[in-house]
């Protein structure tokens, strides 16, 4: 808890200094749609956080830390033996118990992805009617060391509020690959959940 309090106490100058000095690791960027400064891999005291700051006053360049999105993304011990090769994620994946005709994730070597989900009544569409799944396509970037997978540049979104482009609380999922198995962690979910254990069905 003290570490989180320390992060809350960081000034924007400190955050920008960290982002500048660790640009390759932090990959900070400003999202003009949400007016957020995103720090996907902010390391403080040996702990890695996903953090965002919202621009509250453009004239004074004032930002506020979003506590609801602040997430400890330090890789779990179980992830120690997972792949550090960015190409390890390439292929088509599904949850074995569901089958690829129900849920399918495809990550391509050109940095694009496709997601297909069928009959998910939790996916609300923008018209306030139930969206029974559908396709989602866009660009992705993945950092194996922390597992953070960013879905950006979405050019097709038929699955409402579901999918990689709409992660829980706006915090990107973490993905760890071990051979033909892929563990997907949502914010607050453990590393062990069978519900998020994917298997590779094709390269």
FENPE-V685411 format. One record per residue. N is the residue number from 1. SS is DSSP state (h for helix, s for strand, l for the rest). OMEGA is omega in degrees with one decimal (none if undefined). D_CENTER is the distance of its C-alpha to the mean C-alpha in Angstrom with 1 decimal. Layout:
N;SS;OMEGA;D_CENTER
N;SS;OMEGA;D_CENTER
//
This chain:
1;l;-179.7;22.9
2;h;179.2;24.8
3;h;177.8;22.0
4;h;177.6;20.0
5;h;178.1;23.3
6;h;179.3;23.6
7;h;178.7;20.3
8;h;-177.7;21.6
9;l;179.5;24.7
10;l;173.6;23.3
11;l;178.1;24.7
12;h;179.7;23.1
13;h;179.4;25.4
14;h;-180.0;24.0
15;h;-180.0;20.4
16;h;178.1;21.4
17;h;177.4;23.5
18;h;-178.4;20.8
19;h;-179.0;18.6
20;h;-176.7;21.7
21;h;-179.2;22.8
22;l;-172.8;19.6
23;h;-177.0;18.4
24;h;-178.1;17.6
25;h;-173.4;15.5
26;h;-179.1;13.9
27;l;-179.9;13.4
28;l;176.7;13.9
29;s;177.9;14.3
30;s;178.8;15.9
31;s;-175.6;14.7
32;l;178.0;18.1
33;l;-178.5;17.2
34;l;-176.6;16.0
35;l;-179.0;18.0
36;s;168.3;15.3
37;s;-174.0;15.2
38;s;176.8;11.7
39;s;-173.5;11.8
40;s;-176.0;8.6
41;s;-178.4;11.0
42;s;-178.5;14.0
43;s;179.0;16.6
44;s;177.8;19.3
45;l;178.5;22.1
46;l;177.6;20.4
47;s;-179.2;17.3
48;s;-178.7;13.9
49;s;163.5;12.1
50;s;-175.1;9.1
51;s;174.4;11.7
52;s;175.9;12.7
53;s;-179.7;16.4
54;s;176.3;18.0
55;s;-177.4;21.1
56;s;178.9;23.9
57;s;-176.9;26.9
58;l;-177.8;26.9
59;l;-180.0;30.5
60;l;179.2;30.1
61;l;-177.0;26.6
62;s;178.6;25.5
63;s;175.1;21.9
64;s;179.6;20.9
65;s;178.2;18.2
66;l;-176.9;16.0
67;l;-178.2;16.6
68;l;178.7;14.7
69;l;-179.0;11.3
70;l;-173.2;12.6
71;s;174.2;11.0
72;s;-178.7;12.5
73;l;176.0;10.2
74;l;-175.8;13.4
75;l;177.3;13.3
76;l;-178.7;15.7
77;h;-178.3;19.1
78;h;-177.4;18.6
79;h;-174.6;16.1
80;l;-176.3;19.0
81;l;179.7;20.3
82;l;-171.6;17.3
83;l;173.7;17.3
84;l;-179.4;16.8
85;l;-177.4;17.6
86;h;-179.9;15.1
87;h;-177.3;17.3
88;h;-177.4;16.9
89;h;-175.1;14.0
90;l;179.6;16.4
91;s;178.6;18.1
92;s;-173.8;18.1
93;s;174.5;16.8
94;s;172.0;17.8
95;s;-170.5;18.4
96;l;-176.1;21.9
97;l;-179.1;23.4
98;l;-177.8;22.4
99;l;-174.1;23.1
100;l;177.6;21.8
101;l;179.1;23.8
102;l;-179.8;21.7
103;s;-176.8;18.1
104;s;174.7;17.2
105;s;176.9;14.2
106;s;175.8;15.5
107;s;-177.8;14.1
108;l;-178.1;16.9
109;l;179.0;18.1
110;l;177.3;18.4
111;l;176.3;14.6
112;s;177.7;14.7
113;s;172.6;13.4
114;s;176.5;15.1
115;s;175.6;14.4
116;s;177.3;17.5
117;s;-175.8;17.8
118;s;170.3;21.4
119;l;174.9;23.0
120;l;-174.9;20.2
121;l;177.9;22.1
122;l;-177.9;19.3
123;l;-179.9;18.0
124;s;177.8;19.9
125;l;-178.3;20.9
126;l;-179.8;21.8
127;l;178.4;25.4
128;l;172.7;25.1
129;l;-177.8;26.0
130;s;177.2;24.3
131;l;-176.4;22.2
132;l;177.5;22.7
133;s;-179.9;19.7
134;s;-177.6;19.8
135;s;172.1;18.2
136;s;179.6;15.1
137;s;178.7;15.0
138;s;177.7;13.5
139;s;178.8;12.3
140;s;168.3;9.4
141;s;-174.2;9.2
142;s;177.1;8.5
143;l;-174.9;9.9
144;l;-174.9;11.7
145;l;177.1;13.1
146;l;179.7;10.2
147;l;-175.3;8.1
148;s;177.2;4.9
149;s;179.8;4.2
150;s;175.0;4.7
151;s;-176.1;7.0
152;s;177.5;10.0
153;s;-177.5;13.7
154;s;-179.9;13.8
155;s;172.5;17.5
156;s;-177.6;17.9
157;s;-177.9;16.6
158;l;-174.9;19.0
159;l;173.8;17.1
160;l;-176.4;17.2
161;l;177.9;14.6
162;l;174.0;12.9
163;l;-178.2;10.6
164;h;-179.1;7.2
165;h;179.4;8.5
166;h;-177.5;9.2
167;l;-178.2;6.8
168;h;179.8;9.1
169;h;179.1;10.5
170;h;179.9;8.1
171;l;-177.9;5.6
172;l;175.9;1.9
173;l;172.4;3.4
174;s;-175.6;5.6
175;s;177.3;8.1
176;s;-175.5;11.7
177;s;176.4;14.6
178;s;-177.5;18.2
179;l;-179.9;20.6
180;l;175.8;20.3
181;s;-178.5;18.1
182;s;177.9;14.3
183;s;179.3;12.8
184;s;-177.8;9.6
185;s;170.8;8.9
186;l;178.6;7.9
187;l;177.0;8.8
188;l;-179.9;12.5
189;l;-178.3;12.8
190;l;179.4;14.8
191;l;-169.7;14.7
192;l;-170.7;17.8
193;l;178.4;17.0
194;h;-177.6;18.8
195;h;-176.0;17.1
196;h;179.5;13.9
197;s;-179.8;16.0
198;s;173.6;16.1
199;s;179.0;19.0
200;s;178.2;19.6
201;s;174.6;22.2
202;s;179.0;22.8
203;l;none;22.1
//
